[in-house]
């Protein structure tokens, strides 16, 4: 299940920290000053717009924080206002605020990050997927995609739900869209390659895996390792035993003795007519990986070869 960081769900509310008159000079107009910071990390928030509105009298005042998150506004007629503190990417703060005539007030505001559009539906889809309710997961991801159509991660997760529902063509379509949106993201290409395998479209699967490995060839990475093994299996399915063995060898170079690529290479050797090498590899799996599904397959091949 893939999930991109910018879809985390933020639930903290914006908070008005303090409000106190610190001085009372002469005159009928008051002033406000203070800071705006990030509630989570305390970062100073520049370019935050603070607006005071007295709707009954049709008055409003507005100011903006500087690079240090500080703001100052004078010439405010004494009254009760509705203050809004607005910063893109943060939850809007709205509070009543009293400005006394002739007083200087200090207000320090803390803002909470806003949940990205579609985050609620995405989180619900993720929960449904994890509990095995794939139909509900697909519905939630579809809603999230409608609200945030520019996020490829939603399409990837929707595709995974579709695959579990045996909607293979729909899954491929969503992954192809995700690849167009994020062409440099290898893990999406790997997911697409896997979906093509489900469709038994081995030519397209080969192309997707090879493109992904070009962008992320690290043999020690789990995703790249899995893609390399699957690519070996794809070449085997296409009848190209030499290329199949080449990729299984790459996988084994990064993870010596791994049962899955060893089994794949044994099958490819057997398909080429090299029964001695295939038998050696099958026996290796039985010895080094007993009790695994690969070992069970290897034992069956060994029995057949010894007849």
N, C-alpha and C positions, 0 to 999 in steps of 0.2 A: 504494500500500500504506500503510495508516494504522496508525500505531502510537502509543499513548499513553505518556508518560514513566514512569508508575509501574509499567510492565512490563519495565524494564531488568533484566538478569540480573547479580546481584552474585556474584562468585566468590571474593572474598577471605575467608580464614578468620579467626575470632576469635583474638586473640593475648594471651597472658599476658606482660606486658612485664617485670616485675621482681618479685623476691621476696627480701627481705633483712630480717633482724632488725637493728633500729637501736638497741635498748637492752635491758638485762636488769635490770629492777628485781626486788625481792624478791617472793616469792609464787608459788603454784602455778598461777595462771591467767595466760594470755597475752591479747594484744589484737591486733586488726588495724585498719588504717586505710589510706586511699589515695583514688584517684580512678578514675572510669570515663569514658572518652571515646570519641567516634566515630573509628574507625580511618581513615576517609577524610578528614574535614575537621577533626578534633580538637575537635569540639564537646563540651562537658560534658554528660553524660547524667544527668538527674535521674530519680528514681523507679526506678532500677535496683535489682533485688533480688539481694543477695549471700547465698547460703546455704552454710553449712559443714555437712557431714553425716559423722558417724562411724557407719557402719552396723553395724559390729561391736559397738559399745557402745550403740547406740541413742540417740546424742546428735546434736543438730543446733542450729545457731545461725543466726539470720537478721538482716539489717539492710538498709537502703535508702539510696541516695544522696540528698543534699539537692539544692537547685536549682543548686548549683555542681558537681555530680557527685562530691562528696566523701562518704565513708562512714567510720564508726568503730564498732567493736564490741569491748567488753572482757568479761572474765569467761569466757574460753574456756579450757577445760581442755586442757592440752598433749596433742596427739595428731596423727595423720595423718588428714586429712579429704579428702573430695571436695567441691570448691568449684564451685558453679554461679553464673554471672552472667547474669541474665535481664532483658531489656528488650524490650518489644513492638516488632516491626519490625526486630529485630536477631538475628543468629545466636547461638544459645545457646553460651556458653563453659562447658566442663567440664574441670577439671584437678585432679590431686592437689595437696594443699597441706599443709605441715607447720607446725603451731603449737607452738612450744617453750614449756614451762612457764615462766612469769614473764617472758616476752619480749614486746616490742612489735614488731610486724611492719608493714612498709609494702608494699602491693601496688598497682600501677597497671595497670588493665586497659584494653585497647582492644577494642571490639566492631565487627564488620563487619555492614553491613546485610544482612538476610536477603533472599533472592530471594522475590518475591511468589509466592503459590500459583498454579501454572499457568504460571509464567514459562518453565520449561524447555520445556514442550510448545509454548508460543507461539513461542519462539525457533526451535524445530525446524520449526514450520509456516512461519514467515517465510523460513527458508532454503530449504525445499522449494518455496515459492511463487516465490522468486527464480530458482531453477534450472529452473522450468517443470514441476515435478512436482505438478500441482494436486490429484491424488487424495490423495497423501501429505499435502499442505498441509491439505486439508480434514480428514483424519483427526487430524492433530496439533491443529488449531484446535478440533475437536470435543472432544478430550481436555482441552484447556485450558479450554474452556467448562464442562465438567463439574466441574473443580476450582475455577474462579473464575466462577461463574454471574452475578455482579453487575457484571461489567465489559463495558460495551457495545462497547469496542474489539475484543474477541475476536469478537463477532458480526459486526462490520463486515468484518473480515479473512476470516472464514469465508464471508461472503456473496460477497466478491470471488473466493474460490476456487470457490464454487459457480457463479458466472457463467462462469468459464473452463471449467467442466465442463458448461456448458449446462443447469445445474439452476436455471433462472431463478426458478421459483416458490419454491424453497427459499431462494434468495438474497433475494428480496423479504420472505419471512417473517422471516428473521433481521434484516434492516435495519429492518423495522417494530418488532421487539422492541427493537432498539437505540435507535430514536427514542423509544419509550415510556420507556426507562431514562434517556435524556439528551435531553429535549425541547428544551433550549435550545442544542443543539450543531448549528450550521448545516451543517457538513461532512457529518454523517450524513444530514441531509435532502437534501443534494445527491447523495450516494451513492444514497439511496433513489429520488430522482427519475430518476437514470440507470438504475436497475434497472427502474423502471416503463416507461421508454422501451424497454428491451430486451423487455419484455412487450407493447409497443405499447398500454399503458394510458395514453393521453396526458392524460386528465383528472386522474388521480392524479399523473402526472409533473408536470403544471402546478402542482398544489396544493403538492407537495413543494418544488419549486424556488422558488415564490413565498414560502412560509413561510421557507425558508432565507435568501432574499434580504432578507426583512423583518428578520431577526435579524442579518444580516451584509451590508449593502448596499454596502460599500466597493468601488467600481468598479476600484480599482487592485490589489485582491487577486486572485491568480491563480485561486483557487477560485470567487470571486464572479464574475469575468470569464467563466470557463468555464460557470458556471451560467446567466449572462445569455444567452450565445450559444445554449446548449442550449434554454433557455426560448423563445427566438425560433424555433428549429427546431421545437419542440413546437407552438407556435401555428400555424406554417406547415403542419405535418402535420394540424392540426385544421381547416385551411382559413380561419383568421382572419389574413388577410394584413396588415391594419392593425396588430394587436397584434404580429405577427411583426416587422414593420418597426420598430415602437417599441422592441423589445428589441435588435434589431440596431443601431439608432442609439445606444442607451445603451452598448452594447459598444464601438462605434466612437468614441464621445465619450471613453471612457477610453483607448482604444488605436487612434488614427487609422490608417487604412489596413490594419488587420489583415485578411488575406485571407478567413478563415472567415466572420466576420459580413458582410463585403462581398459575398461570394458568396451568403450567405443572403438579404441584402436584395435583391440583383439578381434572385434567383429569385422572391421575393415580389412585386417590381415587375412582373416578367414575368407572374406569375399574375394580377395585377390588370389587366393589359392595357397597362401602361406600358412598351412595348417600347423606346422611346428611352432612358429612364432605365436600364432593365435593360442595354441594349447599352453605355451609358456606363460602368456599374459593371463589367461583364464585361471591357471593354477596360482599365479601370484595374487590375484584378487581373493581367492578362497583362503589363502594363507594369511594375508595381511588385513583383510576386511571381513572376517567371519561374521555371519549373522546379518549381513546387509542384503538389501534387495539385489545389489550387483553380484554378491557372492552366490546367491540363489540362481541367478541367470548363468553365471559362470559354471556352476556345477552341472547345470543342464547341458550346456555346450560340451563340457568335458565328457559327460556320459555319451553324448552323440558321437564325439570324435573317437572315443575308444571302442566303439562297437565294430 
